[in-house]
């Protein structure tokens, strides 16, 4: 008998282990390839440090990848739970043959520093420049150059992909700022 099973734990196939480590919130990534706008759903994201450095996982299998590679810019947009069907719909079709902004009723808002548009329906948008592409791991490293937050938006709960077709919705916020104050970088 396996050791973990003695303690009541069941074996999980290693191919499903990623579902245990929930990444950051599901995001939309808007691009512009010089001719048209596109948007894709990304669920594997990472904050790299306390500055505006981020990473997303994508590769040549995504239509938007060529725009990221060629223009070296994009917008990260943070959708909320009320957009779940839009998020999934965007992620299940290709910008190669679909105008996702029109199909899903998304509002293009001109950005100030990049050609890709902000997405009006999202809670927040971050204009980014690509600073590195780590092909071995399909990681795009981004530097944020401007950020916007819609305080007037009623829905603020984001969603997180588990990786098996299910999602987790943000819940109650717990404040431990005082306890961590000496550990946080100045300004947070």
Z-matrix of the N, CA and C atoms (Angstrom, degrees):
N
C 1 1.455
C 2 1.531 1 109.32
N 3 1.323 2 115.52 1 138.42
C 4 1.460 3 120.07 2 178.39
C 5 1.517 4 110.36 3 -69.16
N 6 1.300 5 115.45 4 146.19
C 7 1.460 6 122.14 5 -175.19
C 8 1.532 7 113.03 6 -56.84
N 9 1.338 8 117.97 7 -50.42
C 10 1.458 9 121.16 8 -179.55
C 11 1.519 10 112.57 9 -60.50
N 12 1.312 11 117.40 10 -31.89
C 13 1.470 12 120.94 11 -178.95
C 14 1.514 13 111.14 12 -68.75
N 15 1.337 14 117.24 13 -29.40
C 16 1.466 15 120.47 14 176.34
C 17 1.520 16 110.56 15 -61.25
N 18 1.319 17 117.11 16 -30.95
C 19 1.461 18 122.70 17 -177.02
C 20 1.531 19 111.72 18 -91.15
N 21 1.321 20 118.49 19 7.18
C 22 1.454 21 121.33 20 178.91
C 23 1.521 22 114.25 21 92.90
N 24 1.318 23 118.10 22 3.24
C 25 1.465 24 120.85 23 178.80
C 26 1.514 25 109.63 24 -87.47
N 27 1.333 26 115.61 25 139.92
C 28 1.452 27 120.83 26 176.59
C 29 1.519 28 109.67 27 -98.52
N 30 1.308 29 115.82 28 150.10
C 31 1.455 30 120.94 29 178.75
C 32 1.523 31 109.22 30 -72.42
N 33 1.322 32 115.36 31 134.33
C 34 1.464 33 122.22 32 175.86
C 35 1.519 34 106.36 33 -111.10
N 36 1.315 35 118.74 34 131.09
C 37 1.470 36 119.01 35 177.69
C 38 1.525 37 110.06 36 -55.19
N 39 1.315 38 117.52 37 134.82
C 40 1.464 39 121.23 38 -177.76
C 41 1.524 40 111.63 39 -57.83
N 42 1.326 41 116.65 40 -27.82
C 43 1.470 42 119.65 41 178.39
C 44 1.534 43 111.88 42 -67.45
N 45 1.327 44 118.01 43 -12.75
C 46 1.469 45 122.19 44 178.46
C 47 1.528 46 112.33 45 -105.63
N 48 1.328 47 118.07 46 1.59
C 49 1.462 48 121.42 47 -177.02
C 50 1.531 49 112.15 48 -60.00
N 51 1.322 50 118.00 49 -32.17
C 52 1.463 51 120.47 50 -179.42
C 53 1.519 52 111.85 51 -60.74
N 54 1.327 53 118.68 52 -24.63
C 55 1.462 54 120.99 53 -179.21
C 56 1.527 55 111.69 54 -70.53
N 57 1.327 56 117.64 55 -13.21
C 58 1.461 57 121.59 56 179.01
C 59 1.529 58 112.45 57 -83.37
N 60 1.312 59 117.15 58 -23.00
C 61 1.463 60 122.09 59 -177.44
C 62 1.516 61 109.61 60 -106.75
N 63 1.302 62 115.90 61 84.99
C 64 1.455 63 120.27 62 -177.91
C 65 1.524 64 109.95 63 -63.66
N 66 1.319 65 116.88 64 126.02
C 67 1.464 66 119.42 65 177.89
C 68 1.529 67 110.54 66 -79.26
N 69 1.292 68 115.92 67 -169.12
C 70 1.456 69 121.17 68 176.79
C 71 1.510 70 110.87 69 -64.39
N 72 1.306 71 117.73 70 -175.19
C 73 1.457 72 120.49 71 -177.00
C 74 1.529 73 112.19 72 -65.69
N 75 1.314 74 114.92 73 154.24
C 76 1.460 75 120.62 74 173.69
C 77 1.521 76 106.34 75 -65.12
N 78 1.329 77 115.91 76 135.27
C 79 1.465 78 120.84 77 -179.62
C 80 1.519 79 110.09 78 -124.09
N 81 1.302 80 115.34 79 164.05
C 82 1.459 81 122.12 80 169.00
C 83 1.523 82 105.88 81 -109.76
N 84 1.321 83 116.70 82 138.29
C 85 1.456 84 121.27 83 178.05
C 86 1.520 85 107.59 84 -117.45
N 87 1.331 86 114.99 85 115.49
C 88 1.466 87 120.77 86 178.77
C 89 1.523 88 108.77 87 -94.47
N 90 1.335 89 115.60 88 138.31
C 91 1.459 90 121.98 89 178.37
C 92 1.525 91 108.97 90 -132.64
N 93 1.314 92 115.08 91 165.26
C 94 1.459 93 122.38 92 172.23
C 95 1.522 94 106.27 93 -139.94
N 96 1.321 95 117.19 94 122.38
C 97 1.468 96 120.52 95 -173.75
C 98 1.530 97 113.80 96 -94.25
N 99 1.326 98 117.08 97 11.98
C 100 1.459 99 120.63 98 -176.69
C 101 1.513 100 111.65 99 101.53
N 102 1.342 101 116.77 100 -17.07
C 103 1.462 102 122.20 101 -179.88
C 104 1.522 103 112.41 102 -124.68
N 105 1.333 104 115.71 103 -41.83
C 106 1.468 105 118.46 104 -176.83
C 107 1.520 106 111.21 105 -148.05
N 108 1.340 107 113.76 106 158.96
C 109 1.460 108 121.77 107 176.72
C 110 1.522 109 108.88 108 -84.78
N 111 1.313 110 115.73 109 152.77
C 112 1.458 111 121.55 110 172.63
C 113 1.518 112 107.58 111 -146.30
N 114 1.300 113 115.47 112 163.71
C 115 1.463 114 121.43 113 176.66
C 116 1.523 115 108.14 114 -143.19
N 117 1.316 116 116.29 115 140.43
C 118 1.467 117 121.44 116 176.78
C 119 1.522 118 109.42 117 -132.34
N 120 1.322 119 115.10 118 155.41
C 121 1.457 120 122.59 119 176.76
C 122 1.521 121 108.14 120 -92.72
N 123 1.329 122 116.09 121 133.01
C 124 1.463 123 121.58 122 177.55
C 125 1.526 124 107.93 123 -130.06
N 126 1.324 125 116.00 124 131.75
C 127 1.466 126 118.84 125 178.44
C 128 1.524 127 112.58 126 -112.59
N 129 1.325 128 117.87 127 -10.40
C 130 1.464 129 119.75 128 178.56
C 131 1.517 130 108.45 129 -104.81
N 132 1.329 131 115.21 130 101.82
C 133 1.458 132 122.68 131 -176.91
C 134 1.523 133 109.46 132 -129.92
N 135 1.320 134 114.92 133 164.67
C 136 1.448 135 119.28 134 179.22
C 137 1.530 136 109.80 135 -154.15
N 138 1.328 137 116.27 136 136.88
C 139 1.449 138 121.75 137 169.55
C 140 1.519 139 105.10 138 -89.47
N 141 1.328 140 117.57 139 128.26
C 142 1.458 141 119.94 140 -174.36
C 143 1.525 142 113.78 141 -90.26
N 144 1.312 143 117.32 142 -28.56
C 145 1.455 144 120.28 143 176.83
C 146 1.519 145 108.52 144 -165.61
N 147 1.332 146 117.02 145 -172.03
C 148 1.458 147 120.13 146 -177.71
C 149 1.521 148 113.14 147 -75.67
N 150 1.318 149 118.14 148 -11.19
C 151 1.460 150 119.88 149 173.89
C 152 1.524 151 107.36 150 -86.34
N 153 1.277 152 117.06 151 -175.16
C 154 1.464 153 120.41 152 -175.90
C 155 1.529 154 111.27 153 -85.82
N 156 1.320 155 116.59 154 61.51
C 157 1.478 156 121.88 155 176.78
C 158 1.517 157 108.30 156 -115.56
N 159 1.330 158 115.41 157 129.49
C 160 1.451 159 121.57 158 -175.96
C 161 1.522 160 109.56 159 -135.49
N 162 1.322 161 115.76 160 165.63
C 163 1.460 162 120.86 161 173.03
C 164 1.520 163 108.52 162 -140.31
N 165 1.319 164 115.25 163 145.40
C 166 1.464 165 121.97 164 173.69
C 167 1.519 166 107.30 165 -128.24
N 168 1.307 167 115.25 166 156.04
C 169 1.453 168 120.09 167 177.24
C 170 1.519 169 108.71 168 -109.18
N 171 1.328 170 115.12 169 120.43
C 172 1.459 171 122.18 170 175.92
C 173 1.518 172 107.52 171 -162.44
N 174 1.296 173 116.49 172 172.97
C 175 1.458 174 119.58 173 -178.83
C 176 1.512 175 111.84 174 -160.69
N 177 1.326 176 116.11 175 -169.15
C 178 1.466 177 121.53 176 -175.29
C 179 1.531 178 114.76 177 -58.99
N 180 1.315 179 118.62 178 -16.25
C 181 1.462 180 120.99 179 178.47
C 182 1.529 181 111.29 180 -70.71
N 183 1.332 182 118.37 181 -19.59
C 184 1.459 183 122.07 182 177.74
C 185 1.526 184 109.85 183 -94.24
N 186 1.311 185 116.27 184 133.52
C 187 1.462 186 122.11 185 -179.23
C 188 1.533 187 111.96 186 -56.63
N 189 1.324 188 118.05 187 -37.69
C 190 1.467 189 121.83 188 -178.47
C 191 1.523 190 113.62 189 -70.32
N 192 1.307 191 117.90 190 -15.77
C 193 1.462 192 120.79 191 -176.50
C 194 1.529 193 111.72 192 -58.40
N 195 1.324 194 117.37 193 -41.55
C 196 1.473 195 120.85 194 -179.86
C 197 1.527 196 110.38 195 -60.94
N 198 1.330 197 118.13 196 -39.74
C 199 1.466 198 121.21 197 178.21
C 200 1.526 199 110.37 198 -65.42
N 201 1.328 200 117.52 199 -41.90
C 202 1.467 201 120.91 200 177.64
C 203 1.526 202 110.74 201 -61.71
N 204 1.319 203 115.20 202 -42.67
C 205 1.457 204 121.52 203 -178.31
C 206 1.534 205 111.41 204 -67.58
N 207 1.323 206 116.44 205 -41.18
C 208 1.468 207 121.04 206 -174.90
C 209 1.532 208 114.08 207 -84.31
N 210 1.325 209 117.69 208 -44.56
C 211 1.469 210 120.01 209 -176.81
C 212 1.522 211 112.36 210 -89.54
N 213 1.330 212 116.87 211 -23.18
C 214 1.468 213 124.02 212 179.03
C 215 1.530 214 112.08 213 59.05
N 216 1.355 215 114.41 214 39.60
C 217 1.456 216 119.39 215 176.87
C 218 1.522 217 110.00 216 -156.46
N 219 1.341 218 115.13 217 158.91
C 220 1.466 219 120.94 218 178.79
C 221 1.520 220 108.77 219 -168.52
N 222 1.322 221 115.03 220 179.60
C 223 1.459 222 122.30 221 172.02
C 224 1.521 223 106.95 222 -125.94
N 225 1.328 224 115.63 223 128.33
C 226 1.464 225 121.22 224 170.21
C 227 1.519 226 105.84 225 -90.56
N 228 1.320 227 117.16 226 124.51
C 229 1.461 228 121.87 227 178.73
C 230 1.524 229 108.53 228 -117.59
N 231 1.319 230 116.21 229 136.28
C 232 1.460 231 122.05 230 -176.60
C 233 1.526 232 110.18 231 -103.78
N 234 1.348 233 116.42 232 100.43
C 235 1.459 234 119.80 233 178.74
C 236 1.529 235 110.93 234 -80.41
N 237 1.306 236 116.26 235 164.43
C 238 1.458 237 121.94 236 179.00
C 239 1.524 238 110.19 237 -114.68
N 240 1.322 239 115.86 238 173.15
C 241 1.458 240 122.13 239 -171.69
C 242 1.533 241 112.99 240 -58.35
N 243 1.318 242 118.53 241 -29.12
C 244 1.460 243 120.56 242 179.54
C 245 1.527 244 111.78 243 -66.39
N 246 1.330 245 117.63 244 -13.19
C 247 1.467 246 122.03 245 179.13
C 248 1.532 247 112.39 246 -101.95
N 249 1.327 248 118.51 247 16.50
C 250 1.471 249 121.42 248 -174.68
C 251 1.524 250 112.44 249 -54.31
N 252 1.312 251 119.03 250 -46.27
C 253 1.467 252 120.29 251 -178.22
C 254 1.527 253 111.25 252 -67.57
N 255 1.317 254 117.16 253 -34.61
C 256 1.470 255 121.38 254 175.73
C 257 1.527 256 109.64 255 -65.65
N 258 1.321 257 116.88 256 -45.60
C 259 1.466 258 122.32 257 -179.92
C 260 1.529 259 110.50 258 -58.15
N 261 1.326 260 116.48 259 -48.54
C 262 1.464 261 120.93 260 -179.79
C 263 1.523 262 109.89 261 -66.40
N 264 1.325 263 117.61 262 -42.85
C 265 1.464 264 120.84 263 178.67
C 266 1.517 265 112.38 264 -59.66
N 267 1.321 266 116.84 265 -44.46
C 268 1.468 267 120.63 266 177.94
C 269 1.519 268 110.44 267 -60.36
N 270 1.326 269 115.87 268 -39.23
C 271 1.461 270 120.39 269 -178.13
C 272 1.514 271 115.06 270 -75.06
N 273 1.325 272 117.04 271 -10.47
C 274 1.465 273 119.51 272 -176.92
C 275 1.526 274 113.79 273 -111.89
N 276 1.330 275 116.48 274 13.84
C 277 1.467 276 119.60 275 174.01
C 278 1.523 277 108.38 276 -138.28
N 279 1.305 278 116.73 277 166.12
C 280 1.462 279 121.29 278 -176.81
C 281 1.516 280 111.89 279 -107.62
N 282 1.337 281 115.22 280 139.40
C 283 1.458 282 120.94 281 174.64
C 284 1.511 283 112.26 282 -68.94
N 285 1.315 284 116.63 283 -10.76
C 286 1.468 285 120.47 284 178.19
C 287 1.521 286 110.79 285 -61.14
N 288 1.338 287 115.81 286 -37.92
C 289 1.466 288 119.11 287 -177.83
C 290 1.536 289 113.24 288 -127.13
N 291 1.338 290 117.18 289 11.18
C 292 1.465 291 120.72 290 -178.68
C 293 1.521 292 110.01 291 -134.85
N 294 1.330 293 116.76 292 129.99
C 295 1.461 294 120.68 293 170.36
C 296 1.520 295 105.27 294 -84.02
N 297 1.319 296 116.39 295 96.10
C 298 1.462 297 120.67 296 -173.37
C 299 1.523 298 112.74 297 -67.29
N 300 1.323 299 117.79 298 -30.85
C 301 1.464 300 119.29 299 177.29
C 302 1.531 301 109.78 300 -63.02
N 303 1.322 302 117.81 301 -45.56
C 304 1.471 303 121.48 302 179.33
C 305 1.522 304 110.96 303 -70.76
N 306 1.324 305 117.40 304 -47.12
C 307 1.467 306 121.83 305 -176.73
C 308 1.522 307 111.89 306 -59.03
N 309 1.332 308 117.29 307 -39.88
C 310 1.459 309 120.57 308 -175.18
C 311 1.530 310 113.29 309 -104.47
N 312 1.344 311 116.80 310 10.31
C 313 1.454 312 121.16 311 174.42
C 314 1.519 313 114.34 312 63.85
N 315 1.316 314 117.10 313 36.78
C 316 1.462 315 121.05 314 179.98
C 317 1.526 316 110.61 315 -89.70
N 318 1.314 317 115.55 316 142.08
C 319 1.460 318 121.81 317 -179.79
C 320 1.520 319 110.51 318 -92.82
N 321 1.320 320 115.76 319 122.40
C 322 1.469 321 121.29 320 174.86
C 323 1.531 322 108.30 321 -80.02
N 324 1.318 323 116.09 322 124.18
C 325 1.461 324 120.99 323 175.82
C 326 1.526 325 106.14 324 -116.01
N 327 1.342 326 118.07 325 124.48
C 328 1.467 327 119.16 326 -178.04
C 329 1.533 328 112.12 327 -58.37
N 330 1.302 329 115.24 328 133.61
C 331 1.466 330 121.23 329 176.32
C 332 1.523 331 108.71 330 -84.77
N 333 1.309 332 116.39 331 165.20
C 334 1.468 333 121.13 332 -179.00
C 335 1.518 334 114.26 333 -96.01
N 336 1.347 335 117.69 334 -22.88
C 337 1.461 336 120.23 335 -172.61
C 338 1.527 337 114.52 336 -125.50
N 339 1.320 338 117.39 337 -13.28
C 340 1.461 339 121.35 338 -179.71
C 341 1.522 340 109.17 339 -132.33
N 342 1.329 341 116.79 340 163.07
C 343 1.471 342 120.49 341 -179.57
C 344 1.521 343 113.18 342 -79.52
N 345 1.325 344 117.81 343 -26.42
C 346 1.467 345 120.47 344 178.12
C 347 1.529 346 108.88 345 -65.89
N 348 1.340 347 117.44 346 145.51
C 349 1.463 348 119.75 347 -178.64
C 350 1.524 349 113.00 348 -83.90
N 351 1.328 350 114.97 349 155.28
C 352 1.458 351 121.03 350 165.95
C 353 1.527 352 106.03 351 -74.51
N 354 1.321 353 116.96 352 161.01
C 355 1.469 354 120.74 353 178.61
C 356 1.526 355 107.80 354 -110.95
N 357 1.321 356 115.58 355 113.08
C 358 1.457 357 122.42 356 -173.41
C 359 1.514 358 115.25 357 -59.48
N 360 1.304 359 119.00 358 -29.71
C 361 1.462 360 122.32 359 -177.33
C 362 1.525 361 113.04 360 -80.42
N 363 1.311 362 118.12 361 -6.71
C 364 1.462 363 120.97 362 -175.26
C 365 1.527 364 111.93 363 -90.40
N 366 1.306 365 115.34 364 153.40
C 367 1.461 366 122.98 365 -179.59
C 368 1.524 367 111.61 366 -66.43
N 369 1.321 368 116.38 367 -36.82
C 370 1.459 369 120.74 368 -178.74
C 371 1.522 370 109.53 369 -147.86
N 372 1.327 371 115.86 370 157.30
C 373 1.458 372 122.92 371 177.30
C 374 1.521 373 107.91 372 -140.33
N 375 1.329 374 116.27 373 141.67
C 376 1.458 375 121.68 374 177.83
C 377 1.522 376 108.36 375 -129.52
N 378 1.325 377 116.68 376 117.92
C 379 1.456 378 120.57 377 174.79
C 380 1.525 379 107.61 378 -76.17
N 381 1.337 380 116.68 379 132.81
C 382 1.468 381 120.60 380 -174.16
C 383 1.521 382 112.44 381 -134.35
N 384 1.312 383 114.00 382 154.92
C 385 1.463 384 122.80 383 170.38
C 386 1.521 385 108.03 384 -116.82
N 387 1.325 386 115.90 385 141.37
C 388 1.461 387 121.01 386 176.76
C 389 1.530 388 107.70 387 -77.64
N 390 1.323 389 116.69 388 124.18
C 391 1.466 390 120.47 389 179.27
C 392 1.524 391 112.53 390 -107.52
N 393 1.326 392 116.66 391 -17.53
C 394 1.461 393 119.40 392 178.38
C 395 1.528 394 109.04 393 -163.21
N 396 1.317 395 115.12 394 147.63
C 397 1.463 396 121.64 395 172.32
C 398 1.522 397 105.99 396 -124.66
N 399 1.333 398 115.93 397 115.86
C 400 1.457 399 122.05 398 -179.71
C 401 1.532 400 106.63 399 -98.50
N 402 1.323 401 115.80 400 87.70
C 403 1.461 402 121.37 401 -172.39
C 404 1.529 403 113.06 402 -59.09
N 405 1.309 404 116.77 403 -37.70
C 406 1.474 405 120.23 404 -178.02
C 407 1.527 406 112.00 405 -56.02
N 408 1.343 407 116.34 406 -33.58
C 409 1.459 408 120.74 407 -178.05
C 410 1.525 409 113.35 408 -114.45
N 411 1.341 410 117.44 409 6.67
C 412 1.464 411 122.01 410 -179.74
C 413 1.525 412 111.84 411 56.43
N 414 1.324 413 115.32 412 42.79
C 415 1.463 414 121.43 413 -179.14
C 416 1.527 415 109.73 414 -109.85
N 417 1.336 416 115.23 415 131.71
C 418 1.459 417 122.17 416 174.48
C 419 1.533 418 106.11 417 -108.34
N 420 1.321 419 116.46 418 119.70
C 421 1.461 420 121.32 419 178.90
C 422 1.532 421 107.92 420 -94.77
N 423 1.326 422 115.43 421 129.95
C 424 1.462 423 122.16 422 -174.11
C 425 1.526 424 111.66 423 -121.51
N 426 1.309 425 115.81 424 145.37
C 427 1.468 426 121.89 425 171.71
C 428 1.520 427 107.14 426 -113.72
N 429 1.313 428 116.39 427 122.69
C 430 1.459 429 120.56 428 176.79
C 431 1.511 430 110.57 429 -72.32
N 432 1.332 431 116.29 430 138.12
C 433 1.463 432 120.17 431 178.94
C 434 1.532 433 112.49 432 -116.53
N 435 1.324 434 117.50 433 -17.51
C 436 1.468 435 122.29 434 176.33
C 437 1.523 436 107.81 435 -162.68
N 438 1.333 437 116.24 436 145.12
C 439 1.466 438 120.67 437 -179.48
C 440 1.524 439 109.95 438 -134.45
N 441 1.335 440 114.96 439 148.62
C 442 1.461 441 121.83 440 -177.21
C 443 1.531 442 108.45 441 -137.99
N 444 1.330 443 117.02 442 140.57
C 445 1.461 444 122.60 443 -178.94
C 446 1.524 445 108.56 444 -132.79
N 447 1.327 446 117.57 445 130.63
C 448 1.460 447 122.69 446 -177.70
C 449 1.532 448 109.63 447 -93.79
N 450 1.332 449 117.32 448 91.28
C 451 1.468 450 122.39 449 -178.83
C 452 1.526 451 111.96 450 -63.91
N 453 1.330 452 117.10 451 -26.54
C 454 1.464 453 121.08 452 -176.96
C 455 1.530 454 112.32 453 -76.96
N 456 1.308 455 117.11 454 -15.59
C 457 1.476 456 120.10 455 -178.08
C 458 1.521 457 109.61 456 -66.91
N 459 1.343 458 117.10 457 125.65
C 460 1.464 459 120.83 458 -177.50
C 461 1.519 460 112.04 459 -68.04
N 462 1.344 461 117.25 460 -47.72
C 463 1.465 462 120.18 461 -178.47
C 464 1.519 463 109.19 462 -80.68
N 465 1.315 464 115.96 463 127.12
C 466 1.457 465 120.25 464 -179.72
C 467 1.535 466 112.74 465 -125.04
N 468 1.319 467 117.23 466 -3.35
C 469 1.464 468 120.29 467 -178.27
C 470 1.535 469 110.27 468 -77.86
N 471 1.323 470 115.64 469 126.64
C 472 1.461 471 121.09 470 177.21
C 473 1.520 472 109.63 471 -94.38
N 474 1.325 473 115.34 472 170.73
C 475 1.465 474 119.27 473 179.26
C 476 1.524 475 110.02 474 -121.59
N 477 1.307 476 114.63 475 155.00
C 478 1.456 477 122.51 476 -179.76
C 479 1.525 478 107.86 477 -127.11
N 480 1.326 479 116.44 478 131.11
C 481 1.464 480 120.67 479 179.09
C 482 1.518 481 109.42 480 -81.80
N 483 1.318 482 116.16 481 133.67
C 484 1.456 483 120.81 482 175.18
C 485 1.523 484 109.20 483 -81.69
N 486 1.334 485 116.62 484 -31.17
C 487 1.458 486 120.97 485 178.36
C 488 1.509 487 113.79 486 109.92
N 489 1.314 488 116.94 487 -1.31
C 490 1.459 489 120.85 488 -179.73
C 491 1.527 490 111.61 489 -120.91
N 492 1.338 491 115.69 490 21.83
C 493 1.466 492 120.24 491 -178.78
C 494 1.521 493 113.03 492 91.68
N 495 1.339 494 117.08 493 1.76
C 496 1.460 495 120.44 494 176.88
C 497 1.531 496 108.90 495 -113.81
N 498 1.329 497 114.96 496 161.53
C 499 1.457 498 121.25 497 -175.75
C 500 1.518 499 109.61 498 -134.62
N 501 1.320 500 115.30 499 156.44
C 502 1.460 501 122.21 500 174.97
C 503 1.527 502 106.64 501 -116.07
N 504 1.330 503 116.20 502 135.40
C 505 1.458 504 121.52 503 178.89
C 506 1.525 505 108.00 504 -98.57
N 507 1.347 506 115.37 505 137.62
C 508 1.467 507 119.54 506 175.76
C 509 1.514 508 109.52 507 -50.68
N 510 1.288 509 115.03 508 145.20
C 511 1.463 510 119.72 509 179.36
C 512 1.505 511 112.25 510 -117.75
N 513 1.293 512 115.25 511 -143.26
C 514 1.454 513 123.46 512 -177.47
C 515 1.523 514 110.63 513 -65.52
N 516 1.322 515 116.94 514 138.92
C 517 1.467 516 122.55 515 178.00
C 518 1.530 517 108.13 516 -92.53
N 519 1.320 518 116.02 517 132.56
C 520 1.464 519 122.06 518 179.47
C 521 1.523 520 108.34 519 -113.03
N 522 1.318 521 117.81 520 124.42
C 523 1.466 522 122.99 521 -175.63
C 524 1.524 523 111.02 522 -95.66
N 525 1.333 524 116.19 523 119.07
C 526 1.465 525 122.64 524 174.70
C 527 1.536 526 110.06 525 -129.11
N 528 1.339 527 116.20 526 30.02
C 529 1.464 528 120.87 527 -177.62
C 530 1.520 529 112.13 528 -59.22
N 531 1.337 530 117.46 529 -45.91
C 532 1.473 531 119.73 530 -178.92
C 533 1.520 532 110.75 531 -59.69
N 534 1.297 533 116.84 532 -42.41
C 535 1.459 534 121.64 533 -179.00
C 536 1.531 535 111.80 534 -64.00
N 537 1.325 536 115.81 535 -33.07
C 538 1.463 537 121.26 536 -176.29
C 539 1.530 538 113.19 537 -100.20
N 540 1.315 539 118.32 538 -3.80
C 541 1.461 540 123.09 539 -171.59
C 542 1.527 541 113.01 540 -45.42
N 543 1.294 542 119.69 541 -45.93
C 544 1.462 543 120.95 542 -177.54
C 545 1.533 544 112.28 543 -71.39
N 546 1.316 545 117.48 544 -13.62
C 547 1.470 546 121.42 545 -177.71
C 548 1.516 547 112.85 546 -98.73
N 549 1.322 548 118.12 547 -17.70
C 550 1.469 549 121.78 548 -177.69
C 551 1.513 550 111.27 549 -82.79
N 552 1.341 551 116.95 550 145.11
C 553 1.461 552 119.87 551 174.01
C 554 1.527 553 109.86 552 -62.65
N 555 1.289 554 117.12 553 150.85
C 556 1.459 555 121.73 554 179.42
C 557 1.521 556 110.60 555 -58.18
N 558 1.326 557 115.90 556 136.95
C 559 1.455 558 120.27 557 177.73
C 560 1.517 559 113.50 558 100.40
N 561 1.317 560 118.67 559 -11.68
C 562 1.470 561 119.44 560 179.06
C 563 1.509 562 111.16 561 -92.88
